[in-house]
Amino acid sequence: MKKILAFFVMLSLTFFVIGCKAPEEEETGFNYDAISDTMESTNGKYQIAFITDIGQLKDKSFNQGTWEGIKRFASENSKSYKYYQPANGDAATDDDRYDAMVAAVNGGAEIIVCAGYMQAIALEKAAEENPSVKFIFVDGWPLGLDNINALVFKEEQSGYFAGYAVVMEGYTKLGYSGGGGGTNPACQRFGYGFIQGANDAAKEKGITVEMKYSWNYGSTFSASADLQTMLNGWYSTGTQVVFAAGGSMCQSAFAAASANDGKVIGVDVDQSGDSATVITSATKGLREGTMYALEVFYDGNWDEIGGKITNLGAENNAVGLPEATWSMTTFTLEDYQELFEKVKEGTITIDNDPTNAETKTYSNVTLDYIQ
């Protein structure tokens, strides 16, 4: 099987280079829906298991992107696969997550992909009890265990590209609605990068940009009437574009934008096909990263990534804006590619510590933090 990524080690973290294709290019033309979400294995055992984060499996974002990588790898390598959703949905407890992992182990899983940082407590227990089973912890950390690989992304870079692009396109009244109630590291990095990108673009243009910024109604990463009402209020009072970073929360953003002739920035995967309101998406290579970790395991090279962090960013072509569905006109694809290369080469550096991002002062962004 042709390698998707090339491996190298740097600064005690494990980094990978994704082939010659960016995430959005890799998915173009591939029909993930053609691979069934359910299958019947010949022996009743399922080699690859997926433990979903809260929200729906087909959330058009975090869960779905990860699951599609699993399905594609399994189908192309003749592996059996199954997903497990912890009981109680958005109200799932650590015990619910642990029970789902135990069910996966009992179902014959050789490797289990766990999505979302909320899996940590259950995952640590399950991994300690099952040292022969390998775990991929998406948006997590290794928990000091050799049978866990943490797959994380530089969301601040992807958020930066989105913020820079929409300001260069001509939008000056922005919004950020984040998931996890302000405690999710990935969503925090998306939001902080978004502010920095908007600020740098506004500085170049000699203008000031207004941005509403909130974690309200996003703790469950789900669409809700309350979230939609809040975003309706934003759009009706002048907000032009909202970056909705939090799984199924996007559905509330799409609905509010549609009702107010507004625009949305999607997250995690290219969401342009899910709503006409999406002007671009801040993506990360969930499919590609997951496929690579699975490939390493089945190639017998788990020692290369076990107990380590796989950290993917622009230098790996693992974050960015979807080029195949580019819809902006003032800020061109060529402009974006030039910006991407500057971040990739380190000419532009983006702060990845979102601590107190809401209370920091920005030269060209007036931040309205809504609690």
NUROMAR-971877 format. One record per residue (C-alpha): residue number from 1; residue in three letters; y, x, z. Coordinates in nm, 2 decimals. Layout:
# residues N
+-----+-----+--------+--------+--------+
!   n ! res !     yy !     xx !     zz !
+-----+-----+--------+--------+--------+
! NUM ! ALA !      Y !      X !      Z !
...
+-----+-----+--------+--------+--------+
***
This chain:
# residues 371
+-----+-----+--------+--------+--------+
!   n ! res !     yy !     xx !     zz !
+-----+-----+--------+--------+--------+
!   1 ! MET !   0.00 !   0.00 !   0.00 !
!   2 ! LYS !   0.34 !   0.13 !  -0.10 !
!   3 ! LYS !   0.55 !   0.23 !   0.21 !
!   4 ! ILE !   0.84 !   0.00 !   0.28 !
!   5 ! LEU !   1.02 !   0.25 !   0.50 !
!   6 ! ALA !   1.02 !   0.63 !   0.56 !
!   7 ! PHE !   1.00 !   0.76 !   0.92 !
!   8 ! PHE !   1.21 !   1.01 !   1.11 !
!   9 ! VAL !   1.32 !   1.07 !   1.47 !
!  10 ! MET !   1.67 !   1.11 !   1.60 !
!  11 ! LEU !   1.84 !   1.12 !   1.94 !
!  12 ! SER !   1.52 !   1.01 !   2.12 !
!  13 ! LEU !   1.52 !   0.68 !   1.93 !
!  14 ! THR !   1.29 !   0.60 !   1.65 !
!  15 ! PHE !   1.48 !   0.53 !   1.32 !
!  16 ! PHE !   1.35 !   0.42 !   0.98 !
!  17 ! VAL !   1.49 !   0.42 !   0.63 !
!  18 ! ILE !   1.42 !   0.10 !   0.44 !
!  19 ! GLY !   1.33 !   0.19 !   0.08 !
!  20 ! CYS !   1.58 !   0.15 !  -0.20 !
!  21 ! LYS !   1.64 !  -0.22 !  -0.14 !
!  22 ! ALA !   1.88 !  -0.38 !   0.10 !
!  23 ! PRO !   1.74 !  -0.69 !   0.29 !
!  24 ! GLU !   1.90 !  -0.94 !   0.07 !
!  25 ! GLU !   1.77 !  -0.77 !  -0.24 !
!  26 ! GLU !   1.42 !  -0.75 !  -0.10 !
!  27 ! GLU !   1.40 !  -1.13 !  -0.05 !
!  28 ! THR !   1.56 !  -1.22 !  -0.39 !
!  29 ! GLY !   1.30 !  -1.39 !  -0.61 !
!  30 ! PHE !   1.03 !  -1.40 !  -0.34 !
!  31 ! ASN !   0.92 !  -1.75 !  -0.24 !
!  32 ! TYR !   0.83 !  -1.72 !   0.13 !
!  33 ! ASP !   0.77 !  -2.10 !   0.14 !
!  34 ! ALA !   0.47 !  -2.05 !  -0.09 !
!  35 ! ILE !   0.29 !  -1.88 !   0.20 !
!  36 ! SER !   0.16 !  -2.15 !   0.43 !
!  37 ! ASP !   0.28 !  -2.15 !   0.79 !
!  38 ! THR !  -0.07 !  -2.24 !   0.90 !
!  39 ! MET !  -0.41 !  -2.10 !   0.79 !
!  40 ! GLU !  -0.77 !  -2.13 !   0.89 !
!  41 ! SER !  -0.94 !  -1.80 !   0.95 !
!  42 ! THR !  -1.31 !  -1.77 !   0.87 !
!  43 ! ASN !  -1.41 !  -1.67 !   1.22 !
!  44 ! GLY !  -1.15 !  -1.87 !   1.42 !
!  45 ! LYS !  -0.97 !  -1.56 !   1.52 !
!  46 ! TYR !  -0.61 !  -1.47 !   1.42 !
!  47 ! GLN !  -0.52 !  -1.10 !   1.39 !
!  48 ! ILE !  -0.14 !  -1.12 !   1.38 !
!  49 ! ALA !   0.03 !  -1.36 !   1.62 !
!  50 ! PHE !   0.40 !  -1.47 !   1.65 !
!  51 ! ILE !   0.55 !  -1.59 !   1.97 !
!  52 ! THR !   0.87 !  -1.78 !   1.88 !
!  53 ! ASP !   1.20 !  -1.75 !   2.05 !
!  54 ! ILE !   1.36 !  -2.08 !   2.17 !
!  55 ! GLY !   1.46 !  -2.30 !   1.88 !
!  56 ! GLN !   1.26 !  -2.41 !   1.58 !
!  57 ! LEU !   1.02 !  -2.20 !   1.39 !
!  58 ! LYS !   1.21 !  -2.29 !   1.07 !
!  59 ! ASP !   1.55 !  -2.23 !   1.22 !
!  60 ! LYS !   1.68 !  -2.08 !   0.90 !
!  61 ! SER !   1.77 !  -1.78 !   1.10 !
!  62 ! PHE !   1.61 !  -1.55 !   1.37 !
!  63 ! ASN !   1.27 !  -1.71 !   1.41 !
!  64 ! GLN !   1.23 !  -1.79 !   1.04 !
!  65 ! GLY !   1.33 !  -1.45 !   0.92 !
!  66 ! THR !   1.08 !  -1.28 !   1.16 !
!  67 ! TRP !   0.80 !  -1.52 !   1.07 !
!  68 ! GLU !   0.85 !  -1.48 !   0.70 !
!  69 ! GLY !   0.80 !  -1.10 !   0.74 !
!  70 ! ILE !   0.48 !  -1.17 !   0.93 !
!  71 ! LYS !   0.35 !  -1.42 !   0.67 !
!  72 ! ARG !   0.42 !  -1.19 !   0.38 !
!  73 ! PHE !   0.26 !  -0.88 !   0.53 !
!  74 ! ALA !  -0.05 !  -1.08 !   0.64 !
!  75 ! SER !  -0.09 !  -1.25 !   0.30 !
!  76 ! GLU !  -0.05 !  -0.92 !   0.11 !
!  77 ! ASN !  -0.29 !  -0.74 !   0.34 !
!  78 ! SER !  -0.56 !  -1.01 !   0.39 !
!  79 ! LYS !  -0.49 !  -1.05 !   0.76 !
!  80 ! SER !  -0.52 !  -1.38 !   0.95 !
!  81 ! TYR !  -0.20 !  -1.50 !   1.12 !
!  82 ! LYS !  -0.08 !  -1.78 !   1.36 !
!  83 ! TYR !   0.24 !  -1.87 !   1.54 !
!  84 ! TYR !   0.26 !  -1.99 !   1.90 !
!  85 ! GLN !   0.56 !  -2.18 !   2.03 !
!  86 ! PRO !   0.60 !  -2.17 !   2.41 !
!  87 ! ALA !   0.57 !  -2.51 !   2.58 !
!  88 ! ASN !   0.89 !  -2.70 !   2.68 !
!  89 ! GLY !   1.09 !  -2.60 !   2.37 !
!  90 ! ASP !   1.45 !  -2.49 !   2.46 !
!  91 ! ALA !   1.36 !  -2.52 !   2.83 !
!  92 ! ALA !   1.07 !  -2.28 !   2.81 !
!  93 ! THR !   1.01 !  -2.07 !   3.12 !
!  94 ! ASP !   0.87 !  -1.72 !   3.16 !
!  95 ! ASP !   0.53 !  -1.88 !   3.24 !
!  96 ! ASP !   0.54 !  -2.08 !   2.92 !
!  97 ! ARG !   0.60 !  -1.76 !   2.72 !
!  98 ! TYR !   0.33 !  -1.58 !   2.91 !
!  99 ! ASP !   0.08 !  -1.86 !   2.84 !
! 100 ! ALA !   0.16 !  -1.85 !   2.47 !
! 101 ! MET !   0.09 !  -1.47 !   2.47 !
! 102 ! VAL !  -0.23 !  -1.52 !   2.66 !
! 103 ! ALA !  -0.33 !  -1.79 !   2.40 !
! 104 ! ALA !  -0.26 !  -1.54 !   2.12 !
! 105 ! VAL !  -0.47 !  -1.27 !   2.29 !
! 106 ! ASN !  -0.76 !  -1.51 !   2.35 !
! 107 ! GLY !  -0.72 !  -1.62 !   1.99 !
! 108 ! GLY !  -0.81 !  -1.27 !   1.87 !
! 109 ! ALA !  -0.47 !  -1.11 !   1.82 !
! 110 ! GLU !  -0.46 !  -0.74 !   1.75 !
! 111 ! ILE !  -0.09 !  -0.73 !   1.74 !
! 112 ! ILE !   0.17 !  -0.98 !   1.87 !
! 113 ! VAL !   0.53 !  -1.02 !   1.75 !
! 114 ! CYS !   0.76 !  -1.16 !   2.02 !
! 115 ! ALA !   1.11 !  -1.27 !   1.91 !
! 116 ! GLY !   1.41 !  -1.26 !   2.14 !
! 117 ! TYR !   1.52 !  -1.08 !   2.45 !
! 118 ! MET !   1.42 !  -1.37 !   2.67 !
! 119 ! GLN !   1.05 !  -1.27 !   2.62 !
! 120 ! ALA !   1.09 !  -0.96 !   2.84 !
! 121 ! ILE !   0.94 !  -1.08 !   3.17 !
! 122 ! ALA !   0.64 !  -1.25 !   3.02 !
! 123 ! LEU !   0.59 !  -0.97 !   2.77 !
! 124 ! GLU !   0.58 !  -0.70 !   3.03 !
! 125 ! LYS !   0.31 !  -0.89 !   3.22 !
! 126 ! ALA !   0.10 !  -0.97 !   2.91 !
! 127 ! ALA !   0.13 !  -0.61 !   2.77 !
! 128 ! GLU !   0.03 !  -0.46 !   3.10 !
! 129 ! GLU !  -0.27 !  -0.68 !   3.13 !
! 130 ! ASN !  -0.38 !  -0.62 !   2.76 !
! 131 ! PRO !  -0.32 !  -0.25 !   2.69 !
! 132 ! SER !  -0.54 !  -0.26 !   2.38 !
! 133 ! VAL !  -0.32 !  -0.52 !   2.22 !
! 134 ! LYS !   0.00 !  -0.40 !   2.05 !
! 135 ! PHE !   0.33 !  -0.59 !   2.07 !
! 136 ! ILE !   0.65 !  -0.58 !   1.86 !
! 137 ! PHE !   0.95 !  -0.69 !   2.07 !
! 138 ! VAL !   1.22 !  -0.80 !   1.83 !
! 139 ! ASP !   1.57 !  -0.76 !   1.98 !
! 140 ! GLY !   1.41 !  -0.61 !   2.29 !
! 141 ! TRP !   1.32 !  -0.28 !   2.45 !
! 142 ! PRO !   0.99 !  -0.10 !   2.51 !
! 143 ! LEU !   0.97 !  -0.19 !   2.89 !
! 144 ! GLY !   0.82 !   0.15 !   2.96 !
! 145 ! LEU !   0.49 !   0.06 !   2.79 !
! 146 ! ASP !   0.32 !   0.25 !   2.51 !
! 147 ! ASN !   0.18 !  -0.07 !   2.35 !
! 148 ! ILE !   0.53 !  -0.21 !   2.28 !
! 149 ! ASN !   0.76 !  -0.12 !   2.00 !
! 150 ! ALA !   1.11 !  -0.25 !   2.03 !
! 151 ! LEU !   1.27 !  -0.36 !   1.69 !
! 152 ! VAL !   1.65 !  -0.38 !   1.71 !
! 153 ! PHE !   1.94 !  -0.38 !   1.47 !
! 154 ! LYS !   2.30 !  -0.26 !   1.46 !
! 155 ! GLU !   2.44 !  -0.61 !   1.45 !
! 156 ! GLU !   2.79 !  -0.48 !   1.52 !
! 157 ! GLN !   2.79 !  -0.33 !   1.17 !
! 158 ! SER !   2.68 !  -0.65 !   1.00 !
! 159 ! GLY !   2.94 !  -0.85 !   1.20 !
! 160 ! TYR !   3.21 !  -0.59 !   1.10 !
! 161 ! PHE !   3.13 !  -0.63 !   0.73 !
! 162 ! ALA !   3.17 !  -1.01 !   0.77 !
! 163 ! GLY !   3.50 !  -0.99 !   0.96 !
! 164 ! TYR !   3.64 !  -0.74 !   0.72 !
! 165 ! ALA !   3.53 !  -0.93 !   0.41 !
! 166 ! VAL !   3.67 !  -1.27 !   0.50 !
! 167 ! VAL !   4.01 !  -1.13 !   0.60 !
! 168 ! MET !   4.03 !  -0.93 !   0.28 !
! 169 ! GLU !   3.93 !  -1.25 !   0.10 !
! 170 ! GLY !   4.25 !  -1.41 !   0.24 !
! 171 ! TYR !   4.14 !  -1.60 !   0.55 !
! 172 ! THR !   4.36 !  -1.56 !   0.85 !
! 173 ! LYS !   4.23 !  -1.82 !   1.10 !
! 174 ! LEU !   3.88 !  -1.74 !   1.21 !
! 175 ! GLY !   3.63 !  -1.86 !   1.47 !
! 176 ! TYR !   3.32 !  -1.71 !   1.64 !
! 177 ! SER !   3.06 !  -1.93 !   1.80 !
! 178 ! GLY !   2.79 !  -1.72 !   1.97 !
! 179 ! GLY !   2.44 !  -1.79 !   2.10 !
! 180 ! GLY !   2.29 !  -1.70 !   2.44 !
! 181 ! GLY !   2.58 !  -1.80 !   2.65 !
! 182 ! GLY !   2.73 !  -1.46 !   2.62 !
! 183 ! THR !   2.43 !  -1.27 !   2.76 !
! 184 ! ASN !   2.24 !  -1.20 !   2.44 !
! 185 ! PRO !   2.30 !  -0.84 !   2.33 !
! 186 ! ALA !   2.25 !  -0.91 !   1.96 !
! 187 ! CYS !   2.49 !  -1.20 !   1.95 !
! 188 ! GLN !   2.74 !  -0.99 !   2.16 !
! 189 ! ARG !   2.72 !  -0.71 !   1.90 !
! 190 ! PHE !   2.76 !  -0.95 !   1.61 !
! 191 ! GLY !   3.08 !  -1.10 !   1.77 !
! 192 ! TYR !   3.23 !  -0.77 !   1.87 !
! 193 ! GLY !   3.17 !  -0.62 !   1.53 !
! 194 ! PHE !   3.33 !  -0.93 !   1.37 !
! 195 ! ILE !   3.65 !  -0.88 !   1.57 !
! 196 ! GLN !   3.66 !  -0.51 !   1.48 !
! 197 ! GLY !   3.61 !  -0.58 !   1.11 !
! 198 ! ALA !   3.87 !  -0.85 !   1.10 !
! 199 ! ASN !   4.12 !  -0.63 !   1.29 !
! 200 ! ASP !   4.07 !  -0.34 !   1.06 !
! 201 ! ALA !   4.12 !  -0.55 !   0.75 !
! 202 ! ALA !   4.43 !  -0.72 !   0.90 !
! 203 ! LYS !   4.57 !  -0.38 !   0.98 !
! 204 ! GLU !   4.53 !  -0.27 !   0.62 !
! 205 ! LYS !   4.70 !  -0.58 !   0.50 !
! 206 ! GLY !   4.98 !  -0.56 !   0.76 !
! 207 ! ILE !   4.91 !  -0.91 !   0.90 !
! 208 ! THR !   4.79 !  -1.07 !   1.22 !
! 209 ! VAL !   4.47 !  -1.28 !   1.23 !
! 210 ! GLU !   4.40 !  -1.56 !   1.47 !
! 211 ! MET !   4.04 !  -1.59 !   1.61 !
! 212 ! LYS !   3.89 !  -1.85 !   1.84 !
! 213 ! TYR !   3.60 !  -1.69 !   2.03 !
! 214 ! SER !   3.35 !  -1.88 !   2.24 !
! 215 ! TRP !   3.00 !  -1.89 !   2.39 !
! 216 ! ASN !   3.02 !  -2.26 !   2.47 !
! 217 ! TYR !   2.72 !  -2.48 !   2.39 !
! 218 ! GLY !   2.52 !  -2.18 !   2.26 !
! 219 ! SER !   2.29 !  -2.10 !   2.55 !
! 220 ! THR !   1.99 !  -2.26 !   2.39 !
! 221 ! PHE !   2.06 !  -2.13 !   2.03 !
! 222 ! SER !   2.04 !  -2.49 !   1.91 !
! 223 ! ALA !   2.25 !  -2.74 !   1.73 !
! 224 ! SER !   2.41 !  -3.00 !   1.95 !
! 225 ! ALA !   2.66 !  -3.28 !   1.94 !
! 226 ! ASP !   2.88 !  -3.09 !   2.19 !
! 227 ! LEU !   2.89 !  -2.78 !   1.97 !
! 228 ! GLN !   2.96 !  -2.98 !   1.66 !
! 229 ! THR !   3.25 !  -3.16 !   1.84 !
! 230 ! MET !   3.40 !  -2.83 !   1.95 !
! 231 ! LEU !   3.38 !  -2.68 !   1.60 !
! 232 ! ASN !   3.52 !  -3.00 !   1.45 !
! 233 ! GLY !   3.82 !  -2.94 !   1.67 !
! 234 ! TRP !   3.86 !  -2.59 !   1.56 !
! 235 ! TYR !   3.85 !  -2.68 !   1.19 !
! 236 ! SER !   4.08 !  -2.98 !   1.23 !
! 237 ! THR !   4.35 !  -2.76 !   1.40 !
! 238 ! GLY !   4.35 !  -2.49 !   1.13 !
! 239 ! THR !   4.04 !  -2.27 !   1.17 !
! 240 ! GLN !   3.92 !  -2.18 !   0.81 !
! 241 ! VAL !   3.60 !  -1.99 !   0.87 !
! 242 ! VAL !   3.35 !  -1.99 !   1.16 !
! 243 ! PHE !   3.09 !  -1.72 !   1.22 !
! 244 ! ALA !   2.80 !  -1.91 !   1.39 !
! 245 ! ALA !   2.57 !  -1.64 !   1.54 !
! 246 ! GLY !   2.28 !  -1.81 !   1.72 !
! 247 ! GLY !   1.97 !  -1.95 !   1.54 !
! 248 ! SER !   1.98 !  -2.33 !   1.48 !
! 249 ! MET !   2.34 !  -2.34 !   1.60 !
! 250 ! CYS !   2.43 !  -2.30 !   1.23 !
! 251 ! GLN !   2.34 !  -2.66 !   1.17 !
! 252 ! SER !   2.63 !  -2.78 !   1.39 !
! 253 ! ALA !   2.86 !  -2.53 !   1.21 !
! 254 ! PHE !   2.75 !  -2.66 !   0.87 !
! 255 ! ALA !   2.81 !  -3.02 !   0.97 !
! 256 ! ALA !   3.15 !  -2.95 !   1.11 !
! 257 ! ALA !   3.26 !  -2.74 !   0.82 !
! 258 ! SER !   3.14 !  -3.00 !   0.57 !
! 259 ! ALA !   3.35 !  -3.27 !   0.75 !
! 260 ! ASN !   3.66 !  -3.06 !   0.74 !
! 261 ! ASP !   3.64 !  -2.86 !   0.41 !
! 262 ! GLY !   3.58 !  -2.55 !   0.61 !
! 263 ! LYS !   3.37 !  -2.24 !   0.56 !
! 264 ! VAL !   3.08 !  -2.08 !   0.76 !
! 265 ! ILE !   2.95 !  -1.72 !   0.79 !
! 266 ! GLY !   2.57 !  -1.73 !   0.83 !
! 267 ! VAL !   2.37 !  -1.50 !   1.05 !
! 268 ! ASP !   2.05 !  -1.30 !   1.04 !
! 269 ! VAL !   1.93 !  -1.40 !   0.70 !
! 270 ! ASP !   2.11 !  -1.52 !   0.38 !
! 271 ! GLN !   2.20 !  -1.88 !   0.46 !
! 272 ! SER !   2.39 !  -1.95 !   0.14 !
! 273 ! GLY !   2.11 !  -2.18 !   0.02 !
! 274 ! ASP !   2.12 !  -2.39 !   0.33 !
! 275 ! SER !   2.48 !  -2.51 !   0.30 !
! 276 ! ALA !   2.76 !  -2.51 !   0.04 !
! 277 ! THR !   2.99 !  -2.42 !   0.33 !
! 278 ! VAL !   2.84 !  -2.06 !   0.36 !
! 279 ! ILE !   3.08 !  -1.80 !   0.22 !
! 280 ! THR !   2.86 !  -1.51 !   0.32 !
! 281 ! SER !   2.60 !  -1.41 !   0.59 !
! 282 ! ALA !   2.58 !  -1.12 !   0.83 !
! 283 ! THR !   2.22 !  -1.03 !   0.78 !
! 284 ! LYS !   1.97 !  -0.79 !   0.94 !
! 285 ! GLY !   1.63 !  -0.69 !   0.80 !
! 286 ! LEU !   1.41 !  -0.91 !   1.02 !
! 287 ! ARG !   1.15 !  -0.94 !   0.74 !
! 288 ! GLU !   1.15 !  -0.58 !   0.64 !
! 289 ! GLY !   1.15 !  -0.44 !   1.00 !
! 290 ! THR !   0.87 !  -0.66 !   1.11 !
! 291 ! MET !   0.66 !  -0.58 !   0.80 !
! 292 ! TYR !   0.71 !  -0.20 !   0.86 !
! 293 ! ALA !   0.60 !  -0.21 !   1.22 !
! 294 ! LEU !   0.29 !  -0.41 !   1.12 !
! 295 ! GLU !   0.22 !  -0.16 !   0.85 !
! 296 ! VAL !   0.24 !   0.13 !   1.09 !
! 297 ! PHE !  -0.01 !  -0.04 !   1.32 !
! 298 ! TYR !  -0.26 !  -0.12 !   1.04 !
! 299 ! ASP !  -0.22 !   0.23 !   0.90 !
! 300 ! GLY !  -0.34 !   0.37 !   1.23 !
! 301 ! ASN !  -0.01 !   0.53 !   1.32 !
! 302 ! TRP !   0.10 !   0.32 !   1.62 !
! 303 ! ASP !   0.17 !   0.64 !   1.82 !
! 304 ! GLU !   0.47 !   0.70 !   1.60 !
! 305 ! ILE !   0.65 !   0.39 !   1.73 !
! 306 ! GLY !   0.46 !   0.28 !   2.05 !
! 307 ! GLY !   0.68 !   0.29 !   2.35 !
! 308 ! LYS !   0.99 !   0.36 !   2.14 !
! 309 ! ILE !   1.29 !   0.18 !   1.99 !
! 310 ! THR !   1.32 !   0.12 !   1.62 !
! 311 ! ASN !   1.69 !   0.10 !   1.56 !
! 312 ! LEU !   1.80 !  -0.01 !   1.21 !
! 313 ! GLY !   2.15 !  -0.01 !   1.06 !
! 314 ! ALA !   2.35 !   0.06 !   0.75 !
! 315 ! GLU !   2.21 !   0.41 !   0.72 !
! 316 ! ASN !   1.87 !   0.23 !   0.67 !
! 317 ! ASN !   2.01 !  -0.04 !   0.44 !
! 318 ! ALA !   1.89 !  -0.28 !   0.72 !
! 319 ! VAL !   2.22 !  -0.47 !   0.78 !
! 320 ! GLY !   2.49 !  -0.61 !   0.56 !
! 321 ! LEU !   2.61 !  -0.90 !   0.34 !
! 322 ! PRO !   2.40 !  -1.06 !   0.07 !
! 323 ! GLU !   2.50 !  -0.91 !  -0.26 !
! 324 ! ALA !   2.27 !  -1.14 !  -0.47 !
! 325 ! THR !   2.46 !  -1.45 !  -0.37 !
! 326 ! TRP !   2.81 !  -1.31 !  -0.35 !
! 327 ! SER !   3.07 !  -1.58 !  -0.37 !
! 328 ! MET !   3.40 !  -1.41 !  -0.28 !
! 329 ! THR !   3.65 !  -1.33 !  -0.55 !
! 330 ! THR !   3.95 !  -1.15 !  -0.40 !
! 331 ! PHE !   3.73 !  -0.91 !  -0.20 !
! 332 ! THR !   3.49 !  -0.80 !  -0.47 !
! 333 ! LEU !   3.13 !  -0.68 !  -0.46 !
! 334 ! GLU !   3.25 !  -0.33 !  -0.55 !
! 335 ! ASP !   3.50 !  -0.34 !  -0.26 !
! 336 ! TYR !   3.21 !  -0.43 !  -0.02 !
! 337 ! GLN !   2.98 !  -0.16 !  -0.16 !
! 338 ! GLU !   3.26 !   0.10 !  -0.10 !
! 339 ! LEU !   3.30 !  -0.02 !   0.26 !
! 340 ! PHE !   2.93 !  -0.02 !   0.31 !
! 341 ! GLU !   2.90 !   0.34 !   0.20 !
! 342 ! LYS !   3.17 !   0.44 !   0.44 !
! 343 ! VAL !   2.99 !   0.29 !   0.74 !
! 344 ! LYS !   2.66 !   0.43 !   0.61 !
! 345 ! GLU !   2.80 !   0.78 !   0.59 !
! 346 ! GLY !   2.98 !   0.75 !   0.92 !
! 347 ! THR !   3.33 !   0.77 !   0.78 !
! 348 ! ILE !   3.39 !   0.43 !   0.95 !
! 349 ! THR !   3.24 !   0.40 !   1.30 !
! 350 ! ILE !   3.21 !   0.08 !   1.48 !
! 351 ! ASP !   3.20 !   0.04 !   1.86 !
! 352 ! ASN !   2.86 !  -0.10 !   1.97 !
! 353 ! ASP !   2.95 !  -0.17 !   2.33 !
! 354 ! PRO !   3.07 !  -0.53 !   2.35 !
! 355 ! THR !   3.14 !  -0.51 !   2.72 !
! 356 ! ASN !   3.46 !  -0.71 !   2.79 !
! 357 ! ALA !   3.52 !  -0.77 !   2.42 !
! 358 ! GLU !   3.68 !  -1.10 !   2.50 !
! 359 ! THR !   3.95 !  -0.94 !   2.72 !
! 360 ! LYS !   4.03 !  -0.63 !   2.51 !
! 361 ! THR !   4.35 !  -0.60 !   2.32 !
! 362 ! TYR !   4.34 !  -0.58 !   1.94 !
! 363 ! SER !   4.63 !  -0.46 !   1.73 !
! 364 ! ASN !   4.60 !  -0.72 !   1.46 !
! 365 ! VAL !   4.38 !  -0.99 !   1.60 !
! 366 ! THR !   4.51 !  -1.26 !   1.84 !
! 367 ! LEU !   4.20 !  -1.36 !   2.03 !
! 368 ! ASP !   4.18 !  -1.70 !   2.18 !
! 369 ! TYR !   3.88 !  -1.68 !   2.42 !
! 370 ! ILE !   3.76 !  -2.04 !   2.49 !
! 371 ! GLN !   3.55 !  -2.08 !   2.80 !
+-----+-----+--------+--------+--------+
***
